Amino acid sequence: MKLCPKCAASPLPFVMIIVIAGVIGFITWLTLGLSEWDPWPRFGVAAVSTLAVAATLWHYVLTCMRRHCRHHDGIRRMTTSSHQISQTG
């Protein structure tokens, strides 16, 4: 997905993805610590859940940033106004 340079320059959304996915993975690892599993399968499940959450959030953030970009608002306004139906009376 292409983003405008102003939207792609901010690292904050991507840092938040890493933080949220890391917290979810850590909570998964702690929860699985209550089970009788060995450490390596527990680590594997926590890693897979971290990657799944990160991939889902990555897709969501990129889609929202692309949809709600206001840096080219003048161009969008011109293209949408040409598609409006004119009323004839």
C-alpha positions in Angstrom: 0.0 0.0 0.0 1.3 3.4 -0.9 1.3 6.1 1.7 2.0 9.8 1.2 5.5 10.8 2.5 4.0 12.8 5.4 2.0 9.8 6.7 4.9 7.4 6.2 7.4 9.6 8.1 5.8 9.1 11.5 7.1 6.0 13.3 4.6 6.3 16.2 1.9 4.0 14.7 4.5 1.3 14.0 6.1 1.6 17.4 2.6 1.1 18.9 2.1 -2.0 16.9 5.4 -3.5 18.3 4.4 -2.5 21.9 0.9 -3.9 21.7 2.0 -7.1 20.0 4.8 -7.5 22.5 2.4 -7.1 25.5 0.0 -9.6 24.0 2.8 -12.1 23.4 4.1 -11.6 27.0 0.7 -12.1 28.5 0.2 -15.3 26.3 3.6 -16.6 27.5 2.7 -15.9 31.2 -0.7 -17.6 30.8 0.8 -20.6 29.2 3.3 -20.7 32.1 0.4 -22.0 34.3 0.2 -25.1 32.1 2.4 -28.2 32.1 4.1 -27.4 28.8 7.8 -27.2 28.4 9.4 -23.8 27.9 10.1 -24.1 24.1 6.5 -25.0 23.0 5.3 -22.2 25.3 7.7 -19.8 23.7 6.6 -20.9 20.2 2.9 -20.4 20.8 3.7 -16.9 22.3 5.8 -16.0 19.3 3.1 -17.1 16.8 0.5 -15.1 18.7 2.8 -12.1 18.7 3.3 -12.3 15.0 -0.4 -12.8 14.3 -1.3 -9.8 16.3 1.5 -7.7 14.7 0.4 -8.7 11.2 -3.2 -7.9 11.9 -2.4 -4.5 13.4 0.0 -3.7 10.6 -2.6 -4.3 8.0 -5.2 -2.3 10.0 -3.0 0.7 10.6 -1.8 0.9 7.0 -5.4 0.7 5.7 -6.6 3.4 8.1 -3.6 5.7 7.3 -4.3 5.4 3.6 -8.1 5.9 4.0 -7.9 8.9 6.4 -4.9 10.8 4.9 -5.8 14.5 4.6 -2.5 15.7 3.0 -4.0 15.6 -0.5 -7.4 16.9 0.5 -7.6 19.5 -2.3 -7.0 16.9 -5.0 -9.6 14.6 -3.5 -12.2 17.3 -3.2 -11.8 18.1 -6.9 -12.2 14.5 -8.0 -15.2 13.8 -5.7 -17.1 17.0 -6.8 -17.0 16.0 -10.4 -18.9 12.8 -9.6 -21.8 14.5 -7.9 -25.1 14.3 -9.7 -26.4 17.7 -10.8 -30.1 18.4 -10.2 -32.1 19.6 -13.2 -35.4 21.2 -12.6 
